[in-house]
Amino acid sequence: GDARVRGQTGVLSERRGSYPFIDFRLLNNSTLSGEIGTKKKVKRLLSFQRYFHASRLLRGIVPQASLYLLDEDYLGQARHMLSKVGMWDFDIFLFDRLTNGNSLVTLLCHLFNVHGLIHHFQLDMVTLHRFLVMVQEDYHSQNPYHNAVHAADVTQAMHCYLREPKLANFLTPLDIMLGLLAAAAHDVDHPGVNQPFLIKTNHHLASLYQNVSVLENHHWRSTIGMLRESRLLAHLPKEVTQDIEQQLGSLILATDINRQNEFLIRLKSHLDNQDLRLEDAEDRHFMLQIALKCADICNPCRLWDLSKQWSERVCEEFYRQGDLEQKFELEISPLCNQQKDTIPSIQIGFMTYIVEPLFERWAQFTGDTPLSENMLNHLRRNKAKWRSLLHKQHSSSRSTDHPGQVTGSQEQTFNKEETP
């Protein structure tokens, strides 16, 4: 078909590659192997699908899933949950069921109201809802992890962080709107595979963004395309909308795990020197970046039952990528080999090398608030549970290699490769 450009994002729907056509939404389809054939290209009509969704919405055609009406009992339970949206034990999986798979839209509409953003920015509710449905629809529900429920979970965490006194006392309405929008859209149109996969298969997105923050750039540009198409901010001065677009980009790009050390070093320097001036827009923006990074990887800091579900989901997504790589005789990426990379070992490594260093600094910034202490306590307990499960695996294994053991090479993996 014809190559399309969606909005002004500059993302072409078709480009030449060197691997067979793969629709990432069908990775879990058992008939996939018979349909793809031999190695030729890996390509996907990402932009066309977004164009298709958005155009249907702008013509007033509501997605099929939204046509099912919830009974009053479900709506009542959902409303009750929203009254406790600032609680850290918020169960996003239950909320998604109560809202019939519309957790992201429902949550954002509520939070925009709670924070007074609709009144402050004179937003049209119908246009806001249309934009949020576009964002929610642009997530791939087939992804075990990188889907709209993850986006809603990150948004709820971001809401909690925005209420921390050290930050809340300085935030402007613009800061709050940017934080919530970036959280909601930070993984939009995620294909369910990581950046190294896109690079080694010569995917058109890797070429477009020159192998640098490929997914994050795509999430940002996709968000800008939907913002412009929905005309949510069209009534604001052009310089304001341009500033919003750039700040959204800066926030979303900060979630690139490859930049983890860069942000940690800068945060440590600020905290050690005690030179953060949250009266300054630049320092507030930096702390919004840190808050979003925390929200993005806060799963190990949740209650065990919630944290365990997220762990299983992200590992399932890793394993699907590994199966795909094996199918096409590619080297299996780190953490993606189900035979060697167990869920406990992946989670222990993730917590040790990525999560703990960031959340310890966040607690230092917030001043050991009840929320920060609660998160660190959950993190320690969850890590102990995974260690116990790993020990049981080793005890029951007759292999001398002890598959799944956390090693020094795994530290390098978490420092170099993209993780949840």
N, C-alpha and C positions, 0 to 999 in steps of 0.2 A: 504494500500500500504506500501511499504518499507519506513522506516524512512530514511530521507536524511540529510546530512550535507552540507550546502551551503558554498562553499569556506572554510574558516577556522574560521567561525563566531561562531561555537559551538551551533548554534540554530537548534534543531531537529524539524522536521516538525510534528511529532506526539508524544504526551505524554498522559498518562492517566489522566482523570479529573473526575468530578462528575456531569457534566451537559450535556445536549444534544448537538449534533453537530450543530454549527452555523457558517455559512459563513458570516462574518461581511459585506461583499460587498452586501449582499442581505437583509439588515435590513429593507429597505424600500419596500420590496416585499410583497404585500398584501396576497400572497398565502403561506407566510412563516409559519404561525401558523399551517396550515394543514400538513406541510412537516416535522416538527421537532419532534412532539410527546412529550412524557413525559420526565421528567428530567433524564438524564444519564450522559452526558459529554458536556463540551464546549471545542472545539478544532478547530484549523484552520491550513491549510497547508500553512503557511506563507512562509516558506523556499522553498517549492516546487514551489510556484508561482513565487518567485524571480528567482529560478533556470530556470524555464521555460522561463520567459521573457529574462533573460540574455543569455541563450543558443540560443534562436531564433536570438537575436541581433548579437551574436558573429558568427553565421553562415551566417550573412548577410541578414536575413529576416527582412525587415522593418515593424514596426507596421502599421496596416491598416490605422489608422488615418493620418499618415504622407503621405499617397499616394495622398491625395487630394491636388492639387496644388492651391495656391492662385493667384488671378489675380493681375496684376501690381498695380492696385489702392490700394488694401489692403496692398501689400508689401510696397508701397510708404508711406502710413499712418503709418505703423509699424516702418519704418526707421525714419520717422519724430519724432515719439514718443521716439525712442531710443536716438535721439539727445538731448532730455530733460530728460534723465533717472535720472539725479541728482536733479530734481525738486520734492519737497515734495507733490505736487498735482498730481503726476503721477497716472493715472487710470489703475491699473493692470487688472481690468475686461475688459476694452476696449482693452488693449494690448493683452490679452488672446484671444479675439475674432478675432482680426486682424491677429494673428499668428496661427489661426486654432487650438487653444488648446495647442500650443507649447510655451507658455510664458516662462517657466522655462529654456528650452534649448536655446531659442533665446536670452533671457536676459543674461544668463551666458556666452555664446559664445561672446557676445558683450562686457561684462564687463572684461572678460579675455583679450580681445584685448585692451580695453581702458587702463587697468592697466599694459599692457606690460608683462603679465604673460606667455603668450605662447612663446614669444621670450626668456624671462629670464630663464624659466625652460625647454626650448627646447621641448615643448609639441607637439605631433602630432595632428593636427586638426581633422583628421578622428577619432582617438582614443578618443580625448576629446569629440567630438560630440556623439560617441557611449556610453561613460560613462554617459554623461548627459541625453541621452535618457533612459538609464537604470534607472537612478534616477527618472526621470519624470514618467516613466511607473510604478515605484514601489509605487507611491502614489495612493491612492484609489479615483478615480474620483467620486465614489458614495458618499463619505463623503461630507456633505454640507460645512464643514469648513476645516478639516485637509486633504487638497488635494494639488495638485501641484501648484494651483493658490496662495494658502496661502504661499507655499514655495517661489514662485516668488516674492510675496509681501514683505516677510521678507528679501529676498535677495536685493531687490531694496532699502529697508530701511537701510540695512547694508551698502550698497554702499554710501548712504547719510552720514551715521555716520562715515565711514572711511575717508570722505573728511573734517570732522571737523578739523580745524587747530590745535587744541590742541593735537589731536591724529595723524593726517596725517603727521605732521612734523617729527614723530619718526618711522612710520611704515616701515617695510622692505617688499620686495615682498612676502616673506614667510608669514608674518602676514596677508597681504591682501588676498593671496590665501586661507589661512586657514579660514579667516573670511567669504569669499564668499562661500567656499565649505560647511562650517558648517551651514551657513544660508540656503543653497539650500537643504541640506540633513537632517536638524535637526528633521524633523517629518516623514521621509521616512517610508513607510509601516505602517502608523498609522491605527489601526483597527477601529477607530471611537468611541471607548469607553475609559474610563479613567482607571487609575491604580487600584483604589479601586474595580472596576468591575472585572478586571482580577484576583485580589487577592481573592475576595469572591466567584468566580466561579472556583477557582483552575486551572486557565489557565496555560498551560505549560510554558509560558514566565515568569509568576510570580514565578513559582518554579525554573526556570532556573536562575533568577536573585535575588532569595531569597527575593522577595517583596521590593527590594530597587531600586528606579529609573528604574522601569521595562521597561517602554516605551522608555525612553531616552537611556538606555543600548541597547535596541533592535535597535533603530534608528542608533546608533553608529556602532554596530557590522554589521548591514546590509550594511552600507556605506563602511566599511572596506572590506567586502566581494565583493562588486561591484568594488571598487578600484583595488583590487587584480585580480579580474576576467577580468577586462578591460585592465589591465596592463598599465594604464595611466602613472604611475610613475615608471614603471619597469626599466627605464634607469637610475634612480637616485641611488646613493649609498644606501645600505641596511640600514645603520644607519640613513640616512635622511628620508627614507620612514617610518621607525619605529617611528621616532620623529613626523612625520606628523600624523601618525595614532593615537598616544597617545594624541597629542594636539587637534586633531579633537574630540576625546573622551571627553577630559576635557571641550571643548567648548559646545558640545551637551549636556553633563550631567548638565551643568550649567543652562539649560533651565527648569530643574525640578522645578516646582513652590513650591514644598515642601522645597526647599533650599533658598527661597526668602529672609527670614530674615537673614540667614547666609551671603549672599552677600551684603545686605543692610547695615548690621552692619559693615562689613569690609570696604565697600566703604565710609561710614560715618566717620570711624576712619581715613582713608587715607586723606579725604578731610579736616577734622578738624585739623589733624596734619600737613597737607601740606607736606606729605612725599612720594608722588608718584614720582618715578623716571622712566620716560618712556624710558630713555636710557637703562634701565635694562629689559631684556626679560621677566622676571617674572611679573613685573608690567604692561608691555604692554599686556601680555597674560590675566591678570586679567581684564584690561579695554576692551579687546576684548570680554571677557565673559560678561561683563556688557553691551557692545554694542549689543551683540546677544540677551541678555535678553530683552533689550529695543525694538529691532527690532521684536522680537517674540510677544510682547504684545502692539505694537504701534497703533493698530486699533483705539482706542479711541482718538488718537492724529491726525487722518486724517480728511480731509474734511467731513462734516456731511453725505453727500450722500454716500461716500465710507464707512465711519465708521458704518453707519446704516446697510448697506448690510452685513458687517462682523458680526455685532451683531446678526442679524437675522439668519445668517448661523450657528454661534456657538451655539445659543440657540436651533435651530432645531436639531443639533447633540446631544445636551443634552437631548432634549425631546425624541429622538429616543432611547437613552439608557434607559430613564425612562420607555418608553413603553415596551422595552424588559425585563426590570426588573419586571414590573407588570405582563407580560405574564408568567414569570417563578416563580411568587410568591416570588420574592426577595424584600427586602426593597428598596424602590426607593431612589436613591442617592440624596444628596443635589443638588439643582439647576436643577434637571432633571424632576420635576413634573410640567407638563404644566398647571395643574389646580391651582397650588399655586405659582409657580415661574414664574413671568412675565418677559418679556424681559427688560422693564425699571428698575425693581428692581434688576435684575441680573447685568445689566450694571452699575448702580449706585454703587452697592457694589463692583464690580470689579474695577471701577475707583477709588473709595475711598480708598480701602484697599490694592490694588496691584499696580495700574498704577501710581497714583499721587506720592506716596513716592519714586518710582524708578525714574520717569522723573524729579522730583524736584532735586534729587541728580545729575542726568545726566546734567541738566542745570547748576548746581553749578560747575561740572567738566569742561564743555565746556566753561564756562564763559559767559553764557547768549548770545549765538550767535543768529543770525536771525532765524536759524532753530529751536533751542531750544525754543525760545520765541514763534515762530509760533506753535510748537507742544503743548506747554502749553496753548496757547490761544484757539486752537481747542479743547483741553481736557476740558477746563472750559466751553466753549460754548456747547459742546456736552453733558456734564453732566447736564447743565441747561435745555437742550431740553428734556433729559430723565426724569428729575424731573417734567417738565411740563406735559409730557405724563403720568407719574405716577399719578400726581395730577388729571388729567382728568379721569384716570381709577378709582381712589378713588371716585371722584364726581359722576361718573355714576354707581358705584357699590352700591347695596342696602345691601350688606353684612356688618355686624358689625366688621368682622374680617379684613376687608381691605386686601384681598389677594394680595400678591406682595410687601407689605411694607418691607423696609429694616430694619432688626432687629439686635440685638446684636449677635444672633446666626449665622447670616449671616457672621459677621466679623470672627467668628471662622471657618466657612465654607471656606472662601477665604484664611484663613491662613493655613488650613489643607488639603483641597481637591484640586485636580488638576483642573485648570481652563484653559481657552483658552490661 
